[in-house]
Amino acid sequence: MTTAAEHAYMGRVKELPCGVCEQAGPSDAHHVRTGQGMSQRAGNYCVVPLCKSCHQGPHGIHGDRAMWKIHKLTEMDVLDETIARMCR
């Protein structure tokens, strides 16, 4: 169950620009993946802002990840930058 605080945090993340291509928000809040094979979804504070293309598009995180490879980014890179932006 998502708490009110988690819901509010994810709402603020969605206001940020895409963590990959910098397209202006609103963005989707993508839960980073953890565990073996990156199959397990992290908690509600481990989310990153992604535009629709970088999230669910054919070259996004749920596709072939080409945009991520072009920008030389990992989910942890984008999570780190997201946390930094949230603290500013």
Secondary structure as UniProt FT lines:
FT   HELIX           4..14
FT   TURN            19..21
FT   STRAND          28..31
FT   STRAND          33..34
FT   HELIX           36..38
FT   STRAND          40..41
FT   TURN            44..45
FT   STRAND          47..50
FT   HELIX           52..56
FT   TURN            58..59
FT   TURN            61..64
FT   HELIX           66..70
FT   TURN            71..72
FT   HELIX           75..87
//
